[in-house]
Amino acid sequence: MPNSQRQAGAAGAKPRDPAEDRRTLEAVVEAARLREHARAAALARAALASGLEHAVLFNVVALELELTGRPAEAAEWLHRAVEIAPRDVSARNALGLCLLQLERPAEALEHFDALAASNPEFPFVHVSRGNALRALGQASQAEESYRRAVAIDAEHPLAWAGLAQISAHRGTYREARFRAQKALAAAPDLPDAVMALGTAELGERELSQAEARIRALLEAQSLAPLPRAYARGLLGDILDAAGRLDEAFAAYTACNESLRQLYAGRFGSPSALEYVEAMNSTLERSAPGPWQARVPAAARDRAASGHVFLLGFPRSGTTLLEVILEGHPDVIALEEKDSLTDATLELMRHPGDLEWLPRLVPGKLDALRAAYWGRVARAGVDVAGKLFIDKYPLNTLRLPLIGRLFPDAKILFACRDPRDVVLSCFRHRFQMSAPIYELLSIAGAARYYDAVMRLAIRCQSLLRLDTCLVRHEDVVREFAREMKRICEFLGLEWHPGMGDFALRTKNRAVLTPSTAQLVRGLSTEGLGHWHRYRPQLEPVLEQLAPWVRRFSYEP
């Protein structure tokens, strides 16, 4: 630990010899330059134990920890490096990259923003910032950062690879090809660029070429575990498109098993499933009376003409609904931003907190409402006079909070054939979190789906929420009829701009797994996809059957 090393060095300290310290630093740097990372780290640790503190020493130790799969420890050393040398570009950039590896992109972005402000001439700073923004789903801002890097260094491979990834996820495949090829011209085996090009080839149905490209990438011994897992998932998509379903399922399984191993220490235990089941247990014991006592909304809540929570389960059609509705001039939406963070930390840190949630005094509720609207405003959303739509699928888990804080809000609950949902969640690569960790196997996804749906139904009966159930299949097959019904529920008149969602999707600032599909407009292509994988889904069909019946899908 950095502090213990520092304290050890401080004990019995004697005057230091600057020349000797300089030689020590030179020896550490030389070992690192030769890629003798273990020796460099040993020299750095010895120097720190002797009382010598320098950002390079902390950085070298951190690098060795990262290379041996200990990024959380590496971050601690890098925090100390930045603490003693806040202007050290290498240390701050390394810390940001380490935080990205730990799936903490918001914290990483703070460091990259600071670097970009003080060192705008370094292209790698803008690339790092773009990577953090892309991890946060902020595609437009990420693209701007990558473009700044390219403006400084027109051949920067990592910048072009980042741009290629954005184009590939947007479904603009010709642009993705160009950008990926620019990256590969400078760095022929760059994984992000190879996968962006493979995604473009998949999108344009050049399946043999895409398969050969991704298999060649997977043969590289130097490919790191996380991109290797993603490459296996992309191979699964290619094989699925080719109709080679057994091979595709095997590739998805290999991808997800790798992700499970990589993230087990962070999300394996306690699990998100255990948390939801504990919530269900608490709510099952709850009497309806206290939950249904209404607390009047504060004045800030009335600034919007209406308030809607758009939620459901991942891959249930929430993104399609949101992009349709935001085409109305009287609607403003916030996508994939967790605005209930403060209330969750205050009131739902533990499932048992639900026992006293319905008895909160109005003052506490007002403060948490204000925190919610503050986060909405900081996200750049002006709700005044608009129907405000807060789209965050797993806010389903926050229905107890929503019912207490915003009892007059409407709920749009998106659903889709549960068998398609479970399969789609298993096949897609999401930003990792505790809930997403549950989706890495078919059985795990089915268990988690069942638990979340039971929670949603119990909250509906307890809280009497004003809810409209929207089946994804109905929106796709009966668009005009279904959107008329939804508009009536929301108090809107149909507007022609709502039908132009495919065109608007191309320019959206936030990317989701659905973006590349939505740019092609409405399609029935993915409906009933689960039938193709019926043998693999067979073990969970009985568990999903009650939801298949409840949401009126065929038995």
BALOLUM-187790 format. One line per 10 residues: number of its first residue (from 1); for each residue x, y, z of C-alpha. Coordinates in steps of 0.2 Angstrom, whole numbers, plus 5000, padded with zeros to 4 digits. Last residue first. Layout:
BEGIN
NUM = X Y Z; ...
//
This chain:
BEGIN
555 = 4762 4897 4876; 4759 4912 4864; 4762 4929 4871; 4750 4938 4882; 4761 4947 4894; 4755 4936 4909; 4756 4920 4898; 4774 4922 4893; 4777 4929 4911; 4771 4913 4919
545 = 4781 4902 4906; 4798 4910 4910; 4802 4897 4923; 4796 4883 4912; 4806 4889 4897; 4822 4890 4907; 4830 4873 4903; 4824 4873 4885; 4833 4889 4880; 4848 4880 4872
535 = 4836 4869 4862; 4825 4883 4858; 4839 4894 4850; 4830 4897 4833; 4814 4900 4842; 4821 4913 4852; 4822 4925 4837; 4803 4927 4839; 4804 4945 4834; 4822 4951 4829
525 = 4818 4954 4810; 4801 4962 4813; 4809 4979 4808; 4805 4997 4811; 4818 5009 4805; 4836 5005 4799; 4844 5018 4811; 4835 5008 4825; 4845 4992 4823; 4862 5001 4824
515 = 4856 5010 4840; 4849 4996 4849; 4865 4991 4859; 4864 5009 4866; 4873 5025 4860; 4870 5042 4867; 4872 5058 4857; 4859 5054 4844; 4863 5059 4826; 4859 5043 4817
505 = 4844 5040 4829; 4835 5056 4822; 4833 5048 4804; 4826 5032 4811; 4815 5041 4823; 4806 5050 4809; 4788 5044 4815; 4788 5055 4830; 4791 5071 4819; 4773 5068 4812
495 = 4765 5073 4829; 4752 5062 4837; 4743 5072 4851; 4749 5070 4868; 4740 5066 4885; 4752 5053 4890; 4739 5039 4890; 4732 5045 4874; 4749 5046 4866; 4752 5028 4871
485 = 4736 5022 4862; 4739 5032 4847; 4757 5025 4846; 4750 5007 4847; 4737 5010 4833; 4750 5018 4821; 4764 5006 4825; 4754 4990 4823; 4768 4977 4820; 4783 4986 4828
475 = 4774 4994 4842; 4764 4978 4845; 4780 4968 4846; 4788 4979 4859; 4773 4977 4871; 4769 4993 4880; 4761 4992 4897; 4754 5008 4903; 4755 5012 4922; 4748 5025 4934
465 = 4755 5017 4949; 4744 5009 4962; 4758 5008 4975; 4756 4991 4983; 4749 4982 4968; 4761 4990 4955; 4775 4987 4967; 4771 4968 4968; 4770 4967 4949; 4787 4976 4947
455 = 4796 4965 4960; 4789 4949 4952; 4796 4955 4935; 4813 4959 4943; 4814 4941 4951; 4809 4932 4935; 4821 4942 4924; 4835 4938 4936; 4832 4920 4936; 4830 4920 4917
445 = 4846 4930 4915; 4856 4918 4927; 4849 4902 4917; 4854 4909 4900; 4871 4915 4907; 4880 4931 4908; 4864 4941 4912; 4867 4941 4931; 4883 4952 4928; 4872 4965 4920
435 = 4863 4968 4936; 4879 4970 4946; 4887 4981 4932; 4896 4979 4916; 4893 4991 4901; 4883 4979 4890; 4888 4965 4878; 4873 4957 4870; 4869 4939 4867; 4863 4934 4884
425 = 4852 4949 4885; 4845 4945 4868; 4841 4927 4874; 4833 4933 4890; 4822 4946 4881; 4817 4935 4867; 4811 4922 4879; 4802 4935 4889; 4792 4941 4874; 4794 4960 4875
415 = 4789 4972 4888; 4791 4991 4891; 4782 4999 4906; 4778 5017 4903; 4775 5024 4921; 4766 5040 4924; 4771 5052 4938; 4759 5057 4951; 4766 5047 4965; 4783 5055 4962
405 = 4794 5053 4978; 4785 5038 4986; 4780 5028 4970; 4797 5032 4962; 4806 5025 4977; 4796 5009 4977; 4798 5008 4958; 4817 5009 4960; 4821 4991 4953; 4811 4995 4938
395 = 4823 5010 4936; 4832 4996 4927; 4826 5002 4910; 4832 5021 4912; 4821 5033 4902; 4816 5048 4911; 4803 5056 4900; 4798 5075 4904; 4782 5082 4896; 4788 5099 4893
385 = 4783 5116 4900; 4800 5118 4909; 4810 5102 4908; 4826 5110 4904; 4838 5095 4902; 4857 5098 4902; 4862 5083 4912; 4865 5096 4927; 4846 5100 4926; 4841 5081 4928
375 = 4854 5079 4942; 4846 5094 4951; 4829 5088 4948; 4833 5072 4957; 4842 5081 4972; 4826 5092 4973; 4816 5077 4974; 4827 5070 4988; 4825 5086 4998; 4806 5086 4996
365 = 4805 5067 5002; 4815 5071 5018; 4803 5086 5022; 4788 5076 5018; 4792 5063 5032; 4796 5045 5027; 4784 5032 5032; 4783 5022 5016; 4802 5020 5016; 4802 5012 5033
355 = 4802 4993 5028; 4810 4997 5011; 4827 5000 5020; 4828 4981 5022; 4833 4979 5004; 4849 4989 5009; 4856 5005 5000; 4838 5009 4996; 4834 5026 5005; 4849 5037 5005
345 = 4860 5029 4992; 4844 5026 4981; 4838 5044 4984; 4854 5051 4978; 4856 5040 4963; 4839 5043 4957; 4845 5053 4941; 4853 5038 4934; 4856 5044 4916; 4852 5031 4902
335 = 4841 5043 4892; 4834 5060 4897; 4819 5065 4887; 4810 5081 4881; 4792 5081 4874; 4782 5095 4868; 4790 5095 4851; 4786 5077 4848; 4801 5067 4841; 4806 5063 4859
325 = 4792 5050 4859; 4799 5039 4845; 4817 5040 4852; 4810 5035 4869; 4799 5020 4863; 4813 5013 4853; 4826 5014 4867; 4814 5006 4879; 4811 4990 4868; 4813 4976 4880
315 = 4832 4973 4878; 4835 4978 4896; 4820 4975 4907; 4806 4988 4909; 4807 5007 4911; 4801 5024 4905; 4797 5035 4919; 4785 5049 4914; 4783 5067 4921; 4771 5080 4914
305 = 4770 5098 4911; 4787 5100 4919; 4789 5114 4931; 4776 5105 4943; 4790 5094 4951; 4799 5110 4956; 4784 5116 4965; 4784 5101 4977; 4773 5086 4974; 4760 5082 4987
295 = 4763 5066 4998; 4751 5052 4994; 4748 5038 5007; 4747 5022 4996; 4763 5014 5003; 4757 5016 5021; 4741 5006 5017; 4747 4992 5006; 4754 4981 5020; 4772 4975 5017
285 = 4777 4957 5020; 4778 4954 5001; 4788 4970 5000; 4802 4963 5011; 4804 4947 5002; 4804 4955 4985; 4817 4967 4991; 4828 4952 4997; 4825 4943 4980; 4831 4959 4971
275 = 4847 4960 4982; 4851 4942 4980; 4849 4943 4961; 4861 4958 4961; 4874 4947 4969; 4883 4948 4985; 4894 4941 4978; 4899 4939 4960; 4900 4957 4955; 4917 4964 4959
265 = 4928 4948 4961; 4918 4939 4948; 4921 4953 4935; 4935 4944 4924; 4928 4927 4927; 4911 4931 4922; 4917 4941 4907; 4927 4926 4901; 4911 4915 4904; 4901 4928 4894
255 = 4913 4927 4879; 4914 4908 4879; 4895 4906 4880; 4892 4918 4866; 4905 4909 4855; 4896 4892 4860; 4879 4899 4855; 4886 4905 4839; 4893 4888 4835; 4877 4880 4839
245 = 4868 4893 4828; 4877 4892 4812; 4864 4903 4803; 4876 4915 4795; 4869 4929 4805; 4872 4919 4821; 4890 4915 4816; 4893 4934 4814; 4885 4938 4831; 4895 4924 4840
235 = 4911 4931 4832; 4906 4948 4840; 4905 4939 4857; 4921 4931 4855; 4929 4947 4850; 4922 4955 4866; 4930 4942 4877; 4946 4944 4868; 4945 4963 4871; 4943 4960 4890
225 = 4956 4946 4891; 4970 4956 4882; 4976 4950 4865; 4994 4946 4865; 4992 4928 4860; 4984 4933 4843; 4973 4919 4837; 4957 4929 4842; 4962 4942 4830; 4963 4930 4816
215 = 4946 4923 4821; 4939 4940 4820; 4945 4944 4802; 4940 4927 4795; 4923 4929 4802; 4921 4946 4795; 4927 4941 4778; 4915 4926 4778; 4901 4936 4784; 4901 4951 4772
205 = 4883 4954 4777; 4885 4973 4777; 4882 4974 4795; 4894 4960 4798; 4907 4969 4788; 4905 4984 4798; 4906 4974 4814; 4922 4966 4808; 4929 4983 4804; 4925 4989 4821
195 = 4932 4973 4828; 4949 4976 4819; 4950 4994 4824; 4947 4990 4843; 4959 4976 4842; 4974 4986 4834; 4983 4973 4824; 4989 4984 4809; 4993 5000 4819; 4996 5014 4807
185 = 4986 5008 4792; 4975 4999 4804; 4968 5015 4811; 4965 5023 4794; 4956 5006 4789; 4945 5007 4805; 4940 5025 4800; 4936 5021 4782; 4926 5005 4787; 4916 5014 4801
175 = 4911 5027 4788; 4904 5014 4776; 4896 5005 4791; 4885 5019 4798; 4876 5007 4810; 4879 5019 4825; 4889 5005 4834; 4900 5004 4819; 4902 5023 4818; 4907 5024 4836
165 = 4919 5010 4835; 4927 5018 4820; 4930 5035 4829; 4938 5026 4843; 4949 5016 4831; 4954 5033 4822; 4959 5040 4839; 4969 5025 4844; 4978 5025 4827; 4984 5043 4827
155 = 4987 5047 4809; 4981 5065 4808; 4990 5069 4824; 4984 5086 4831; 4968 5087 4822; 4966 5068 4824; 4967 5070 4843; 4953 5084 4842; 4943 5072 4831; 4944 5059 4845
145 = 4938 5072 4858; 4923 5077 4847; 4918 5059 4844; 4918 5056 4863; 4906 5071 4865; 4894 5064 4852; 4895 5046 4858; 4891 5050 4877; 4888 5032 4881; 4898 5033 4898
135 = 4911 5021 4890; 4912 5032 4875; 4915 5047 4886; 4929 5038 4895; 4937 5033 4878; 4936 5050 4871; 4945 5057 4886; 4959 5045 4884; 4960 5050 4865; 4960 5068 4870
125 = 4975 5065 4881; 4983 5054 4868; 4983 5069 4856; 4994 5080 4868; 4993 5099 4864; 4978 5102 4875; 4989 5100 4891; 4981 5109 4905; 4962 5108 4900; 4964 5091 4892
115 = 4973 5085 4907; 4960 5091 4919; 4946 5083 4908; 4956 5067 4908; 4956 5066 4927; 4937 5070 4929; 4934 5058 4915; 4942 5043 4924; 4930 5046 4939; 4915 5045 4927
105 = 4922 5030 4918; 4923 5019 4933; 4923 5002 4925; 4939 4997 4934; 4948 4997 4917; 4942 5015 4915; 4949 5019 4932; 4966 5012 4927; 4966 5023 4911; 4962 5038 4922
95 = 4976 5034 4934; 4988 5031 4919; 4983 5048 4912; 4986 5056 4929; 5003 5048 4931; 5009 5052 4914; 5004 5070 4914; 5012 5074 4930; 5004 5091 4935; 4996 5084 4951
85 = 5013 5077 4957; 5012 5071 4976; 4993 5068 4975; 4994 5061 4957; 5007 5048 4962; 4996 5044 4977; 4981 5041 4967; 4992 5030 4955; 4997 5019 4970; 4978 5016 4974
75 = 4973 5014 4956; 4986 5000 4955; 4978 4991 4969; 4961 4991 4960; 4970 4986 4944; 4977 4969 4950; 4978 4958 4935; 4997 4955 4934; 5000 4969 4921; 4990 4981 4931
65 = 5000 4978 4947; 5016 4980 4937; 5010 4996 4930; 5005 5002 4947; 5023 4999 4954; 5030 5009 4939; 5018 5024 4942; 5022 5025 4961; 5040 5026 4957; 5038 5038 4943
55 = 5027 5050 4954; 5042 5052 4966; 5045 5048 4984; 5061 5042 4991; 5060 5036 5009; 5070 5020 5008; 5054 5010 5006; 5050 5020 4991; 5066 5016 4983; 5064 4997 4987
45 = 5047 4998 4979; 5053 5006 4964; 5067 4994 4962; 5055 4979 4963; 5043 4987 4951; 5057 4990 4938; 5062 4971 4940; 5044 4965 4938; 5042 4977 4923; 5057 4972 4913
35 = 5049 4981 4898; 5067 4988 4893; 5060 5005 4896; 5053 5000 4913; 5071 4994 4918; 5078 5010 4911; 5065 5021 4921; 5069 5012 4937; 5088 5014 4935; 5086 5032 4931
25 = 5076 5035 4946; 5089 5026 4957; 5103 5037 4949; 5093 5053 4952; 5091 5047 4971; 5110 5044 4972; 5114 5061 4965; 5101 5070 4977; 5109 5061 4992; 5095 5061 5005
15 = 5097 5066 5023; 5092 5052 5035; 5075 5045 5039; 5073 5034 5054; 5055 5030 5050; 5049 5040 5035; 5052 5026 5023; 5041 5014 5032; 5027 5028 5033; 5028 5030 5014
5 = 5027 5012 5011; 5012 5011 5022; 5004 5025 5013; 5007 5017 4996; 5000 5000 5000
//
